[in-house]
Amino acid sequence: MRCIPLDDHRGRDTAVVIAKLTWALAADGSATIAPAQSPVRLFDVPVTPDDAWSSLRYPSDIVGEKPGTDVLLVGDAHPPLDRGATMQEVSLRIEAGD
């Protein structure tokens, strides 16, 4: 978690609190809190650091206003061990808990 001082869109001083949690997903779909947590990123992280036009590997976690929550999935998809694949469909579903 980080608390970062920023100016809002009107130039007023604000404090932005960033709470971030990294989860590990198992093959059966169960999720546990990961032993190593992803850091709060103050800057964008490009795929290729030396390329000014590179795509982003990870976006910065800092935003001035956010009325909701973001969910970002970063990972690799692997086909079943008994067969190869040239294409893999992947999805992410978030369900509200009790």
C-alpha positions as CSV (number, residue, x, y, z in Angstrom):
1,M,0.0,0.0,0.0
2,R,1.2,3.5,-0.8
3,C,-0.1,7.0,-0.1
4,I,1.0,9.5,-2.7
5,P,0.5,13.3,-2.7
6,L,-1.0,14.6,-6.0
7,D,-2.8,17.6,-7.3
8,D,-6.4,16.9,-8.5
9,H,-7.8,18.1,-11.8
10,R,-8.6,21.5,-10.1
11,G,-5.0,21.9,-8.7
12,R,-6.0,21.0,-5.1
13,D,-3.6,19.0,-3.0
14,T,-4.9,15.4,-2.5
15,A,-3.5,12.2,-1.1
16,V,-4.1,9.1,-3.3
17,V,-4.0,5.7,-1.5
18,I,-3.1,2.7,-3.6
19,A,-4.0,-0.7,-2.1
20,K,-2.8,-3.6,-4.2
21,L,-2.9,-7.3,-3.7
22,T,-1.4,-10.1,-5.8
23,W,-3.2,-13.5,-6.0
24,A,-1.9,-16.8,-7.3
25,L,-4.4,-18.9,-9.4
26,A,-4.1,-22.7,-9.4
27,A,-5.1,-24.9,-12.3
28,D,-8.3,-25.9,-10.6
29,G,-9.3,-22.2,-10.5
30,S,-8.7,-21.7,-6.8
31,A,-7.0,-18.4,-5.7
32,T,-4.7,-17.7,-2.8
33,I,-2.8,-14.6,-1.8
34,A,0.6,-14.8,-3.5
35,P,3.7,-15.2,-1.3
36,A,5.5,-12.5,-3.3
37,Q,3.4,-9.3,-3.8
38,S,3.7,-7.1,-6.9
39,P,5.0,-3.6,-6.0
40,V,3.1,-0.4,-6.4
41,R,4.4,1.0,-9.7
42,L,4.9,4.7,-9.8
43,F,5.8,4.6,-13.6
44,D,4.7,2.6,-16.6
45,V,6.9,-0.5,-17.3
46,P,7.4,-1.1,-21.0
47,V,7.9,-4.5,-22.6
48,T,11.1,-3.2,-24.2
49,P,12.7,-0.5,-22.0
50,D,15.0,0.8,-24.8
51,D,12.1,1.3,-27.3
52,A,10.2,4.6,-26.9
53,W,7.2,3.1,-28.8
54,S,7.1,-0.2,-26.8
55,S,3.8,-1.6,-25.5
56,L,3.3,-1.6,-21.8
57,R,4.1,-4.7,-19.7
58,Y,2.6,-3.0,-16.6
59,P,0.8,0.4,-16.4
60,S,1.5,2.8,-13.6
61,D,-0.7,2.4,-10.5
62,I,-1.0,6.2,-10.1
63,V,-4.2,7.9,-11.2
64,G,-5.8,11.1,-10.0
65,E,-9.4,9.9,-9.7
66,K,-10.9,6.5,-9.9
67,P,-14.5,5.9,-8.9
68,G,-14.1,2.1,-9.1
69,T,-11.7,-0.8,-9.1
70,D,-9.4,-2.2,-11.7
71,V,-8.6,-5.9,-12.1
72,L,-5.5,-6.7,-14.2
73,L,-4.6,-10.2,-15.2
74,V,-1.0,-10.9,-16.1
75,G,0.0,-14.5,-16.8
76,D,0.6,-17.3,-19.2
77,A,-1.9,-19.8,-20.6
78,H,-0.8,-23.4,-21.1
79,P,-2.7,-26.1,-23.1
80,P,-3.3,-29.5,-21.6
81,L,-0.1,-31.6,-21.4
82,D,-1.5,-34.3,-23.7
83,R,-1.9,-32.0,-26.7
84,G,-0.3,-28.9,-28.2
85,A,-2.2,-25.8,-29.2
86,T,-1.6,-22.9,-31.6
87,M,-4.4,-20.9,-30.0
88,Q,-5.8,-20.8,-26.5
89,E,-9.0,-19.0,-25.2
90,V,-8.6,-17.4,-21.8
91,S,-11.2,-15.6,-19.7
92,L,-11.4,-14.0,-16.3
93,R,-14.6,-13.8,-14.2
94,I,-14.9,-11.9,-11.0
95,E,-17.8,-12.9,-8.7
96,A,-19.0,-11.0,-5.7
97,G,-18.5,-12.8,-2.4
98,D,-20.8,-13.0,0.6
